[in-house]
Amino acid sequence: MKTAIYARVSTKDGRQDAENQLRQLRDFAASQGWTIVHEYVDRASGKRGDRDQFQKMFTAASRREFDVLLFWSLDRLSREGTVETLNHLRRLTGYGVNYRSYTEQYLDSTGIFKEAVIGILAAVAKQERIRLSERTIAGLERAKAQGRVGGRPKAADDHKLVQRVQKARSEGKSIRAIATQLEIAPGTVLKLVAESAA
């Protein structure tokens, strides 16, 4: 089976080395009789999906250049949160590429528990989305209790607000300063500036 290895360390300053991960992954692939065709190593935070080697790995996966992706642990693959990590695994599956975690034996789409693992991760991702939604609602309710009004200003207030924005801009204030002064979002200020210019 053609295998790609993905390894990641968090820093570029040389204090961490991916060689420990790579050595164990190479040994494991050899023990399975898998042929390593690519090795991808990122020296960057796992909280972002735009890592160079990470993206190259997905491009190769989309071309079916390998059959299975082997990584040391799930947090070496991604630390973007459960939802995004699940999406990465689903993306691999969608390309017809299996995955295997070296340290987490249950995280193995080449084995009999593939569907169970995806089901568990999907349930965890759903709970994470629910918690995020609950936190957003709680934040909006707190803001409302403090007297803040969310959303775009009503049409009746637009003209006065535009005038206040124009006045603040003529005084040389930045978008962020105006937003703070008027207690509105910077994006709203930008939109009002663009509308007044038009």
PyMOL commands that set and color helices and strands:
alter all, ss='L'
color gray80, all
select helices_A, chain A and resi 19-32+52-62+74-77+82-94+114-145+155-170+175-182+186-197
alter helices_A, ss='H'
color red, helices_A
select strands_A, chain A and resi 2-9+35-43+68-71+98-101
alter strands_A, ss='S'
color yellow, strands_A
deselect
rebuild
show_as cartoon
